[in-house]
Amino acid sequence: MRDEQGWFTVCALDGLTPGRGVAALLRDGSQAAVFLDRAGRTYVVGNRDPFTGAYVLSRGLLGSADGVPFVASPLLKQRFDLRSGRCLDDDGVSVPVFRSRTR
């Protein structure tokens, strides 16, 4: 159920482990990868790896390159900017990004 601002709960913050992701099934049937970094920031991107079609980005490794937080796909290791969804290894590829907030 959405709240008055249009937000809906995906998971409890204490269900996230810093540096790891979880997959969430969204209401439209798509999947999101939800991450909590070690500084306490949350990021949400599409869970589908566009290079393989597998829903695995939630299992990827978090890191940063030149100050850009990313998740590296566990399959082919392409890195996706957690803020914009842009692939850091192929400018023509990206994943969806979702706004997040914590309460």
C-alpha positions as CSV (number, residue, x, y, z in Angstrom):
1,M,0.0,0.0,0.0
2,R,1.3,3.4,-0.9
3,D,1.4,6.2,1.7
4,E,0.1,9.7,1.1
5,Q,3.2,10.8,-0.8
6,G,3.1,7.8,-3.2
7,W,5.9,5.7,-1.5
8,F,5.5,2.1,-0.6
9,T,7.6,-0.1,1.7
10,V,10.0,-2.6,0.0
11,C,11.8,-3.9,3.1
12,A,12.7,-2.9,6.6
13,L,16.0,-1.0,7.0
14,D,17.2,-3.5,9.6
15,G,16.7,-6.2,7.0
16,L,19.6,-4.8,4.9
17,T,23.2,-5.7,5.6
18,P,25.7,-2.9,4.7
19,G,27.7,-3.8,1.6
20,R,25.2,-6.4,0.4
21,G,22.0,-6.3,-1.6
22,V,18.6,-7.9,-1.6
23,A,16.1,-8.5,-4.4
24,A,12.6,-7.1,-4.1
25,L,9.6,-8.0,-6.3
26,L,7.8,-4.8,-7.3
27,R,4.1,-4.5,-7.8
28,D,4.4,-4.4,-11.5
29,G,6.2,-7.7,-11.5
30,S,9.6,-6.3,-12.1
31,Q,12.5,-6.7,-9.7
32,A,14.7,-4.2,-7.9
33,A,18.1,-4.6,-6.2
34,V,18.2,-2.8,-2.9
35,F,21.5,-1.8,-1.3
36,L,22.7,-0.3,1.9
37,D,26.3,1.0,1.8
38,R,28.6,1.1,4.7
39,A,27.9,4.8,5.2
40,G,24.2,4.1,5.6
41,R,23.0,5.3,2.2
42,T,20.4,3.3,0.3
43,Y,20.3,2.7,-3.4
44,V,17.8,0.9,-5.6
45,V,18.4,-0.2,-9.2
46,G,16.8,-2.7,-11.5
47,N,17.9,-6.3,-10.6
48,R,18.2,-7.5,-14.2
49,D,21.7,-7.6,-15.6
50,P,21.3,-6.1,-19.2
51,F,24.3,-8.1,-20.5
52,T,22.9,-11.6,-19.6
53,G,19.2,-11.0,-18.8
54,A,19.7,-12.7,-15.4
55,Y,18.1,-11.1,-12.3
56,V,21.3,-11.1,-10.3
57,L,22.5,-7.5,-9.6
58,S,21.3,-7.8,-6.0
59,R,24.1,-10.4,-5.6
60,G,26.7,-8.1,-7.0
61,L,29.6,-6.5,-5.2
62,L,29.5,-2.9,-4.1
63,G,32.5,-0.6,-4.6
64,S,33.4,2.9,-5.8
65,A,35.5,4.3,-8.6
66,D,36.6,7.9,-8.6
67,G,33.9,8.6,-6.0
68,V,31.1,6.9,-8.0
69,P,29.3,4.2,-6.0
70,F,28.7,1.1,-8.1
71,V,27.5,-2.5,-8.1
72,A,29.5,-5.0,-10.1
73,S,27.4,-7.8,-11.7
74,P,28.3,-11.1,-10.2
75,L,28.3,-12.7,-13.7
76,L,30.4,-10.6,-16.2
77,K,31.6,-8.0,-13.7
78,Q,30.2,-4.9,-15.5
79,R,29.9,-2.0,-13.0
80,F,26.7,0.1,-12.7
81,D,26.6,3.5,-11.1
82,L,24.1,3.2,-8.2
83,R,23.0,6.8,-8.6
84,S,22.4,7.0,-12.3
85,G,22.2,3.3,-13.5
86,R,24.9,4.0,-16.1
87,C,27.2,1.2,-16.9
88,L,30.8,2.4,-16.2
89,D,32.2,-0.1,-18.7
90,D,29.8,0.5,-21.6
91,D,28.3,4.0,-22.0
92,G,25.4,2.6,-24.1
93,V,24.0,0.4,-21.4
94,S,22.2,1.3,-18.2
95,V,19.8,-0.2,-15.6
96,P,16.7,1.6,-14.1
97,V,17.2,3.6,-10.9
98,F,14.5,4.1,-8.3
99,R,14.3,6.8,-5.6
100,S,14.6,5.5,-2.1
101,R,14.1,6.9,1.4
102,T,14.5,5.5,4.9
103,R,12.3,6.1,7.8
